[in-house]
Amino acid sequence: MSWTTADIPSLDGKVTVVTGANGGLGLETARALAGAGATVVMAARNPEKTEQAVQDIRGSVPDARLEVVPTDLSSLASVESAAGQIASSHDSIDLLVNNAGIMGISESKTADGFETQFGVNHLGHWALTSRLLPQLLAAPAARVVTVTSTAHHLGRSPDPGNPHLHGRYKPWTAYYQSKLANFHFGIGLQHKLEAAGAPASSLIAHPGLSDTNLQTVSVEQSDGEPLQKFFLWLAHRTGMSPADGALPQLRAATDPNAHGGEFYAPRYMNTGPPVRRPILRKVGMDKAIDRLWAISERETGLTVEPAAVMGAATA
């Protein structure tokens, strides 16, 4: 039988954090986690939209335990503030879903001068994971789920000398790069957790083709480029609903039989029920992950090193 939200075990007493929880896949992920009894920290950028999402969830889950924390992944200062607020309320975190993302937009920079797609999709989540790592490692068996895309297969690892694609920016090249970074981050984090003997795991997921606001924003922020318009049309015509698109990340986040380092995706690549998929890109992956770690540390000034966090906790 296909895995559905009915298979999510009780999450009563669990604390979960979902980025981009005010729409699309993030909203449906937050709804399902709240429906299973979890406290859901909705880390999202737009306060008005997030409040509408809260009311939406409470319409179907009246007793939902929801907390709103303003989080702008395009700003390291905002991420620091958000992580501090979350950590002040929760000594431990059982689940972090790195879900938020943007796609195929025209060239722009974040508040910190990063190329926006790499900055939001990867570096913002890197920073949030780094700052919440002590709380994640304080939980008995935390999970970090990072959402990538089918497009990661088309990506190239960032050039250490030009990760922000200065002088050679193309919207889809930048998107593919950021999604490959998500993929490598999820795998690399699992390697780090295993090496440290940490009581936590990292998994990756992709939603296939889902009809969410992602495509609409892509058209709006790319001056209506033809390929962006095509993906919007395709998502409307053949994409899964946001609720179905969220199933791979929900399975990675909650299935008791899921394990660190696994990759969950729709059965038929872009559609279908969530299943565990093989990780195909293995040649040169370790070196690519090492480069990503070095770039991310340099750009953000933050590390993602479970061994160091665990050592500091026991010192």
Secondary structure, 3 states (H helix, E strand, C coil): CCCCHHHCCCCCCCEEEEECCCCHHHHHHHHHHHHCCCEEEEEECCHHHHHHHHHHHHHHCCCCEEEEEECCCCCHHHHHHHHHHHHHHCCCCCEEEECCCCCCCCCCECCCCCEHHHHHHHHHHHHHHHHHHHHHHHCCCEEEEEECCHHHHHCCCCCCCCCCCCCCCCHHHHHHHHHHHHHHHHHHHHHHHHHHCCCEEEEEECCCCECCHHHHHHHHCCCCCHHHHHHHHHHHHHCECHHHHCHHHHHHHHCCCCCCCCEEEECCCCCCCEEEECCCCCCCHHHHHHHHHHHHHHHHCCCCCHHHHHHHHHC
